[in-house]
């Protein structure tokens, strides 16, 4: 049997998502005939090719006047010939294959400049912007940044004129965020006249003709992969109805655990849960006639018009150490795009470099956070890899890809395992650059941070979450603000960049606590502890303690309602009411503005209340809280001095740079 593994559109354009490389490595080692492909990359490259852009210009020219009047669409139509002519060298530059036009692109003498360029001002005047915001850029980075704006202008035109669900890192994401029924997705599938749908069908059919698979396995890690997966499945059904189609991946694991709608199985033969190695291999044996369906593992199928979960196989998943080294064989590594969509040096790691992706350990060694899916296998089952085996995998990927950049995609890489890996890398003399996600826990001492930096660590990410000691305790996060300050400073002193994941709108979080959280974050940036951060609104799930026992956290669930039996599709995100009545929407907008400025080194001396649209509670946090925490002293309760007001972007004040970070 021939198996084709794909990640449907769309995740990242700079590097392959790691699910299919892991499964390809495992199944190939087990003797199966496996190929893999990234149709999302092929799809975007086809859309932005001269032929795709010519078709796009044709479709937009025939669009209603209101659509053609939208700024992104109007600009594209006015300059479509330039976009068609310049797309090959621009994409080649972003792929690192062609630098011939870099100087001219950097000088802003070539590209048509749409709405995305507006922030730069007229050509020749962008230096002030680039220096103010990002400390200046070299020729190569400037060219790639302007090339990214070129691509983003095209993306906006596609979204505004062709397909409202289109984006560079997701596809129709909003309708796949825990839809209780399949109905909205089926309605979206009816828009097969769109250029994006037509091109995806072309890519799907070409993959089939190239590989002639008996089975197509689709990994759906995020909501933004679901519509793409459905479109590909429907195209395959029409062209080759004998092909078996299997779904799995992170979105499936969290969203489809109560699935009972048989309509999905018009296009999908089976849905597998949790780690895919064992369920997928048993399913292949079943498709090959060597195993009865009753002995499958964690697999949903339709039998007699009814959806059934089959979990009859008593065996266990292979230990993490026995799974295979991922392989990128078959993937077009030279075709991925290094986009510079955010110039913050830490943020750029996500999008402008191709990384080999590995995992230090399966699951999370902490697995206690009350907002996290700790009841699911990908969190609950902790299984670390020995340092020798991990470095063996690192060396194997260097040999295969020629790349020495690694992104460890753990839930939270354990400090003991990172210490052992660092020692093993140094012992063998293996030179790499690596980054990954951690918990800002006390085990990350200055000594350990320095060791990790010597082994090649360039950045870490971790959850500060609500930045409130009371709420961190309610979350059972296991860290404090003071501890996070000391750990992030230890990494910064070692030359390692740090990024914090932040959260607002947690159960019972007051306006005062939100304002105080922003003050803590301001001080962390001002003290040089953080390079970047991202604030998101709390979303509770059916798999987290917060969603399973909401009364204990002072909230009340209000939906969504469960559909009738036989119509249940996705169930994960839960709607809830917080009796505090805090206006989290208004606060969230202020948090976003403040954080954007802090990442530019702006507004770091300003009163945090100035970022909000209406008067809010003044902070109760001492202005020297983080300074004292870093010195090991007990911070005072209240602010000791009045902060300044004004400055920053998005507040009506003048733009000025203060306390630049490095």
N, C-alpha and C positions, 0 to 999 in steps of 0.2 A: 504494500500500500504506500501511496505517496501522500505526505502531509505537507501542507503549506500553512505557515504561521504568519499572521499579520497583526499589526496594530492599526485599526481603522482611523481615519482622520478625526481628530487632530490633537496631537500633544505638543511636542517640541519640534522645531525645525533645525536646531543646532546639533542634535545628537540623538541616536536611537533610544527609545524607551527600553528598559532592560528586560522586560518579561519574555519576549520571544528569544533573545539571546540565551537566557537561562534555560528555557524549555528546549531550544534547539540543541544546546550542549548536552542536556540530559538524554533526550530521546535519540540523538545520534549515537551517543555512547552505548545506548541500549539496543542499537541495531536497526532503528527505524530509518526510513528514507525521508529526510526532512529538509525543507527549504524554508526561507523566511524572506519577508519583504516589508517595506515601509510605504504603503500606498499613500499615506498623508503627504510625505515628501514628494512623491511622484505627482500627486494631484496639484499641489501648490506650484511646483515647477512647470507643470503643463498650463495651468491657469495664467501664469505670468510669462509664458513664452510668447514669441511674436504671434503664433497662430492663436493662442488663447486670448491675447489682448486684442487681436483683430476681431475675433468673434465677440469679445466683450464690447468693443466700440460699436459693432453692428447692433447688438441687442440694446445697448443704452440709447443709441440714436433713435430707436423705435419705441422707447419708453414714453410714458405720459409726460407732459410738460412739467408737472410738479416734481417728478423724479429728476428730470434733466436739469432742473433749476437748483438742485441741492449743490452746495459748493464743491464737494469732492467730485461729484459726477460731472458738473459743468467744467471743472478744470481738466478732468481726464478727457472729455470729449474735445475740448479746445486744443489739447496737446497729444492726442492719441497716437499720431504718427511718430512723435518723439519717444513716447513710451514703447511703442513697438520696436523702434530702431535701437533704443538703448537698453532694453531689458536684458539681452544676452551678456553684454560686458558688465552690467551692474550685478547680475546674479553671479557671474563668474568671480567678480571681486569679492562678494560676500562668501563665496565658497573657497576663497584663498587660492584660486587658480589663475587669476589674471589681475595684474597690478598696473597695466600700461596706462590706464586712464586715472589712476589714483591722484596724481598731482592736479589734473584739471578738475576732477570731481571735488577735491579738497578746496580748490580755489573758487568753486561755485560757478564754473564757466560752461557746464555741459548739461546738467539735469534740468528738466522742467520742474519748477518749484511750486507745489500745491499748498493747501492749507497747513500741512504739518511743518512747513518751513517758516511759518509766520512768526514763531517765537524768536527766530534768529535775527529778524530785521533784514534790511536790504543787504545784498551781496557787498562784502567789504567792511561791513559793520558788525559781523558776528563775533569778532574777537572779544569784544567786551562781554558778550553773553557767555561765550565759552570759558573765558577766564574767570568771570564772576561766579559762574555756576560750577565749573568743573576743573579749574586750575589749568586750563589750556589743554591742547591735544596735538599730537604729532600728525604728520601727513597721512599715515595709514589709518589711524583711528578717525581722523576727520573725514576721510573719504568713506570709510565704512559707516560712520554715523549719518552722513548725508545720503548714502546709498540706502540705509535703513529707512530714512524719512521718505525716500522715493518709493520703497516697497509699501510703507504704511499709507502713503497717499493712494496707492493702488488698492490696498486692503479696504480703506474707507469707501472708495468708489464701488467696490464689489458689495460691501455691506449696505450702502445707501441706495444702490441702484439695481443690484442683481439678487442678492441673498441676504436677508437681514440677520441671519444666524452666523455669518462668516466672520472669523477672526483668525489671527495667525497662530494662536495656541489653543484654539478650541473651535468646535463647530456645533452651532445650535445648542449650546450648553444649557440655556435657561429652561428649555422644555424637557430636559432629561434630568432635572434636579428633583428626584423623588416623585415622579408623576404617579399618582395612585392607580391610574388605568393606562392602558396602551393607547387610548384614543388620540391624545394630542400628537403622539409620535406617528401614528398612522395617517393623521391629517397632514403632517409635515411631509410624509413620503409622497403625497399626491402632487407636490410641486416638482415633478420630474422634468418640467420644461425649462427650468433654470439652467443657465450655463454651468454652474457649479455641479449640479446633479448630472448633467450630460457628460462632463469631463470625468467625474468619478466613475460613471459607468464604463467609460472608455478605459480608464486605468484598471478597473476590475477585470474586464474582459481580456485585456492584454496580459494580466497576471495569470489568468486561467490558461490562455493559449501558450504562454511560456512554460508553465509548470505542469499542466494537466493533472492537478491533484485529485485524489480520491476523497480527501478530507481537508477542510479549511478550518483552522483554529483561529479564532479572533480574540485577542486580549483587549478588554475594555477597561482601562484603569480609571477613567474619569467620565463625568457626564458628557463632556465634549467629544467622546468617541462613539456615542450611542447611535445618533442618526446616521453617521458614516457607516457604522457596522450594519445597520438595517438596510441602508441603500445597497451596500455591497452584497449582502445576503440575498436581497430580492433580485439583483442583477444575475447573481450566480444561479439562483433557482430557475430563472427564465432560460439561461443559456445551457446549464448542465444540471438538470434536476436530480441526477444520480449522485452528485457530490454531497457529502455529509458536512454540515456546518455546525461548529461547536463554539459556544461562548464561554468566556471565563474572565478573570481579572478583578481588579480592586473594586470597580463600580458594581460588578455582578455580586461580589462577596458582601458588600454592604447594603445594596439596594434590593436584590432579587431573592432574598431568603424566604419570602412568603409567596413567591410567584405561583399563581394557579390559572392564569389566563392561557387557554390553549391556542389562541390566535398567534402568539409569538412563534409557535412551532410550525406555522406555515412556512417560515423561513429558516428557523434554527432547529436542528435535530436534537441537540442536547445542551444543557447548561451545567458547567462544573464549578465547584466552590472551593475556596481556600487554595492552598498550594496546588499547582496544576500537575506536578510530575506524576503522582500516582493516579489520580482520577482520569487524566488524559490517556495515560498508557493503558489502563484497564479498558477504557472506552474504545481505543484503537483495536485492542484484542477482540472486543465484542463486535465491532464493525467488520473485522476480519474473519468472523465466524468461529473464533477460538474461545469465547467466553460467553456465558449466559448473562442476560441483562440483570438478573437478580443478584449478581455478585459484583456489580459496579460499586464505586465509592463516591459519595457526595455528588450525585448526578441527577438532574431533573430531566425527564423525558415525557413525551405524550404517548399514552397507551390507550387505545379505544376512545380517543377524544378527551381523555382526562389527564391532567398533569400530575405526575407522581415523582416523589423524591426517592431515589434508590440509594441505599447505603448498606448493602448487604455484605460487602467485603470487610472482614475483621482485621486485615493487616493494617500496619501503620505507615505513615509517610516516611520516606528515607530521611535519616538524620541529615542536618544541614551539611555536615562534613562530607557526606557521601553523595550529595548532589554535585552536578558537574560544573566545571568552569564555564561561564557563559562564552558563547562564540558569536562574532559578528559576521561570520561567513555568509556571503550572499547579499549583504547590505552595502549600499553605495556610500561608503564613508566619505568619499571625496565630494559628494554632492550636497552635504548638509550646509545650511546657511548660518554664518556667524553674524547675527543681528545685534546692533548696539541700540536697543530701544530705550534703555535708561543708562545714563553715563556715570551714575554712582559706581565706583570701582567694585564694591561688593555685589551690587545687583547685577553687574555685567556677567558674573560667573554663570548665571542661569542660562544666558542666551547667546553669548558671543564666542563660546569655545566648545569644541567637541570633546566630551569626556568619556572615558571608559567607566562604566558604572558597575560597582560591586557592593556587596553587603558584608559587614563585619560579623553580624549575628542575625539570626532569625528572631523576630519578635522584639519585645521591649523588656529590658531587665527590671524596670521600675513597675510598669503596668498597674498603676494605682490611680491615675488621674481620673477624676469623676466625670470629666467632659469627654473622655476618650473611649473608643470602641474596644474596651479591654476585655469584653466577653468573646471577641472574635479571635480566630486562630492566628491571624497575622500580627496581633499584639500579644495575645495571651501566652503562646508557646515560645518561650525563650530558649534558644539553642545557639550558643556562640561557636565560632570557628577558631581552631587553634592558629596561632600566628604563623607557624610554618606552612600550613595549608593555605592561609590567606595570601601570604607572599608568593607561594607557588602560583596562585591564580593571577596575581599581579604580574609576575614575570611572563606567564603564558599569554596574557593579553598584550603586553608590550611587544612580544614576539609576533603576535598575529596582526596587530593594528599599526605598530610603529609609533604609537602614542604613549607618552608617559604622564598624561593627565588623568586623574581618577576622582570620581565623585562617589562617595560612600552614601548610599541611599537608605540607611537604617532609620527605623523609628527613633532610636536614640543609641548611638554607638557607645558601648560600655567603656568607661575609662581604663579598666584593667586590660581589656582586649586591645585598646589603642596603644597603651604603653608597651604591651608585648609585641604588637605589630611594628612599632617604631624601633624597638631594639633589634628586631629581626631584619628590618630594612637596612638599618645602619650596619649590622653584622655582615650582611651580604654585599653591602655597597650598592644597593639598588637605589638609583636616583629617580624620584618621581615628585610631582606636585599633586597634592590631594586636599580635599575638603569634604565636610560632611556634617550631619546633624547630631547634636549632643544634648544632654541636660546640663544646665549651668550649676552643677553640683560641686560640693566642696572638694571632691577628689581631684578636681582640676586645679592643682596647686601651681604656683609659678614654676616650680621645677618640672612638673609634667608638661606644662604648656611649652616650656623651652625645649624639652625633649621632642615633643610632637613637631615643633617648628623645624628642628634639625632634621627630622625624618622626611620633611617635605610638606607639612601642613601649611596651607596658605590662608585658610578661612574656616570658620565654624558657624553654624546656625543653631539656634536653640530657642526654647519657649520661655519668655518672661511673662507671657500671657497678660493678666490683668494689672500687673505691677502694683499690687496692693497686698500687704502681708495678711490682712484678714481674709481676703478672698483667695489668696494662694493656699491658705490653710483649709478653707472650705473645699477647694478643688482637690486637696491632697496632692499638691504638686511636689512637695518635698523640697522647695527652695524658698528663700526670702529675697527681698529686694537687695538687702545688704550683701547677701551671698552672691547674687548675680553680678553686682557691681565689682566685687573682688575677683570673681572668675573672669569676667569680660576684660577687666583691666590687666589681669595676668596674661591673657591671650594677646591683648594689644601691646603690652610690653615685650612680648616675644615676637612681635611683628606679624601676628596673625589677625586678619580682619574678622569682625564679628557682626552677625545679623541677628536681630531679635524678632521672634513672632509675638505679636501682641493681640490682645482680645479685649473687646468691650461689650457691654450688654449682658454680662454674666448675671445669673440669678441673684437677686437682691442687691445688685451693684447700684449704689446711690450716685447722684450727680457729684456729690463731694468726693467720693472715691474715684470717680472718673477724672475729675480735675486734678486730684492729687496724683493719680497715675501718670498723667501727662507731665506733671512737674518732675516726678522721678525720671521719666524718660528724657526730659529736657536736660536734667543734670547729668545723666549718663552720657548723652552726646557731648555736652560741654566739657565733661571730664575726660573725653577721649576713650570711653569704654565701648561705645558702639559706633560702627561705621554705617549701618543701615538698619531698617526695621520695616515691618508691615503690620498694619492694624486691621483686623477683620472682626465682623460682628459674630457673636456666639451663635452657633447652630447646634442644637442638641439632637441626638439620634436615639433610635430604639435600642442600640447596642451599648449605650453608655449608662453608668449609674444615674446620671442626671435625668435621662429620659425614662429609665426604668422605675425610679422612685422619686418623682418630681416633688412630692409633698415634703420630703425630707430637706429639700433645698428651697422651699418657700415659693414654688411656682405651680401653675396649673396648666396642664395640657389642654389645648382647644382644637387640635386637628393635626393632620387632615383626617377626614372620615374614611373609614375602611370601606372599599367597594364591596358589592355583593359577591358571594362565592362564585368562582369561575371568572372573575374580572379583576382580580388583584394582580397588579404589576409590580411597581416599585414601592418600597416602604422603608424609609431611613430617617430623613429629616422630620422633626416634629415641631409643630407650632405651639407656643406656650404664652401664657400671660404672666407677667411679672407685676405683682400688686403694688410695687413701688411707684409705678406710673411715670418713671423717668423718661424724658424725651431722648432716647438713644439715637434717633436719626439725626437730630440737630447736633448732639455731641459728637457723633461719628464724623460729620463733615468737618467740624473743628479739629478733631484729632488728625484727620487726613491732611488738612492744610498745614498744621503745625509740623507733622512728620516730614512732609515734602520739603519744607524749609530747613528743618534740622539736618536733613541729608545733604543739603547744599551748604551747610555751615552758616545758615541765616537765622536770625531771630533768637539766638541762644541766650541772650541776656534779657529777653522780653518777658513780660507778665503773661503767663499761659492763658489767662482768661481772655486775652485780646483776640484769640483765634476763633472764638465762638460767636455765633450770629446774634445772640442776646446775652444779657448779663447772667453770669453763673456764679456759683459759690467760689469764694477765694480759696486758694490752696491753704491747707494747714501744715504743709511740709516745710521744714526749715530749708532755707536757701543753700545751706552747706551740708545737707543730709548726706549726699553721696561722698563729698570730700571727707567728712568725718568717718563714714563707713569704710572708706578705703584706708584711712589711718587707724582703723580699729577702735575708734571712739564711739560712744553712744550718742547718736544724733538727738538734738532737741526736738520737742514736739511741734513748735510753730515757727513760722518764718520769722527771721530776725531782722530783715530789712525789706523795704519796699522795692520791688523790681521795676525796671524801666518798661515803658510801653512804646509801641510803634514798630516800624521796620518790617521786613519780610515780604514774601510774595503772597498775594491773595488777601491782604488785610487793609489795603488802601494806603499803607505807609510807603515811604521811599525804600528802594532796594539798597541794601547795604550788607556787606559781608562782615560777620563777627565770629570770633573764635574758630577759625578754620581748623578742620581736623587734619593734620599732617600737611 
